[in-house]
Amino acid sequence: MLIKSMSGRQLSKRREAGVAAVELAIILPVMIALIAFPLFFARVFMSYSVAQKAAHNSAIYLAKLPLIEMHDAAKSSAATALTQDLIDSTIDELNPGSQGSVVSQIQCDEGPCGSGVPATITVLVRVRLYDEFFSYFTGPVLGDSGMHMKARVTMPYIGG
């Protein structure tokens, strides 16, 4: 009967065969948790930038609306509806998640537009953002309500 003996080098390689898989199993959840928050907050900053851009562009549009259109209630209401469409089309770039929501509000002198020439135009865009990708990690921090953001722009009416 022939017995082959293993050299020390062969025995060492055999013992190390599964070490890389074990290290990966230990490190991978930690790495995913570490990358979840920066990715989510990058999405938060992008969402806020889009909401701010929508509010700013809408406020500029209404602030520069000709004086004759602001005196006419029908034209002023149509301009407000067009401003709402401008907000909606800008926010379409954004995906706040299936449970997320976007609410916008347009005011002239702290009231509805269309009742005369305002001194100030205020546009408010509220976004509620959920993390659908890494909710296992970010859920305990954000809770069930997601992250709430508000972009508010107030401009004087300059007319034309």
N, C-alpha and C positions, 0 to 999 in steps of 0.2 A: 504494500500500500504506500502510495506516494503522497506525502503531505507537503504542500507548498507553504512556505511561510511568507507572510506579508512583510515587506520592509517598512520601516518607520514612516517613510514618505508616503507610501500608498495608504497606510492607516490614517495618517493625518488628513489626506485629501478626502477620504471617505467620511470622516467626522465633520468636515466643513461643507459638505455637499448641500445642506439645507439652511445654512446660516443666512445667506442672502435673502431667502424667502421669508424667514422669520424676522429679519431686520425690516424688510419692506412691510410686513404685516403690522409691525409696531409703529413705524414712522409714517405710513400713508395716512391714517386718520388725523394725525397731528398736522401734517402738511395741508390736508384739505381744510381743516379748521382754520389754519393760519391764512389760507388764501381766500376763504369765504368772505371775511369782513372787508378786506380791501376791494374785492370785486363788487360787493354790494354797495359800499360807499362810493365807488366810482360811478355806479348806476344812479345813486342818489344825487351826486353832483351834476351828472348829465341831465337828470330829470328836472332839477331845479333850474339849470341853465335854460332848458327848453321852455319851462313855465315862465321864467323871467323874460325871455325873448318874446313870448306870446303876449304877455301883459304890456311890455314896452312898445312893441309894434302897434298894438291895438290902441293904446293911449295916444301915440303919435298920430295915428290915422284920425281919431276923433278930435284931437286938439287942433289939427290943421283943416278940419272940415269948413268949407266956406260959410260965412255968416248967414247967407240967404237960405242955406239948407238947414241951419240950426233954428231959424225962425219958423220954418214950416214943420209942423208936428209929424206929418206923414214922411217927409224926407228925412227928418231926424230919426224917426223910428226905423226906417229902412237902413240908414247908416249904422244904427246900433245893431241891427240884425246882421249886417255885413261885417261889422266888427266881431260879432260872436262867431261868424263863419271863419274869420281870420284866426281867431283863437283856436277854434276846433281843428282847422287844417294844420296849424303849427303843432298842436298837441298830438295830432295823429302820428307824429314822429316818435312819440313816447309810448311805451307799453308799460303801464303801471302794474301789470299783473292781472290775473283774472278776477281778483277780488278788489283791485284798486279802483279809484275813482278820480275824476277830474271835475271840478265845479268852478265856473267862472261867473263873475259879477261885474257889471259895468254901471258906473254911477256918474251922474253929472251934478256937481254941488251936493254930494251926499244923498241924492235922490235919483229916481229914474230919468234917463235922458228923454228928450222930446218935449219938455215943458218950457222951452225958452233957451236963451243963450246962457250957458254956464260960465262960471269963473274958473272952475277946475274940473278936470276929467280924472276919474279914478277907475282903474281896472285891477281886479283882484282875481288871481288864479290859485285855487287850492288843489293840491295833488296828494292823494293817499297812495303810498307805494308799498307793495308787498314783495318779499323775496321768495320767489317760487323755486329757485335753483338750490339754495343752501338753507332752506327754512329750518332744517334740523339743527343747524348751528346758530343761526341768527334769530330764530323764533323766541328762545328764552330772553333775549335782550329786547326785541321789538314788541313782543306780546302779540295778541290777536288783532290789534287795531292797526298794525303796520306803522309806517313812518309818515307823519303828516308834514307837509311843506306848504308854505304860502308865499306867493310872489305878488307884491302890491306895488303899483306904479301910480303916482299922482302927478299930473301935469297941468299947468295953466292953459286955459283955452286961448289960442292965439288967433284963430280964425283966419279969414282971408278976404 
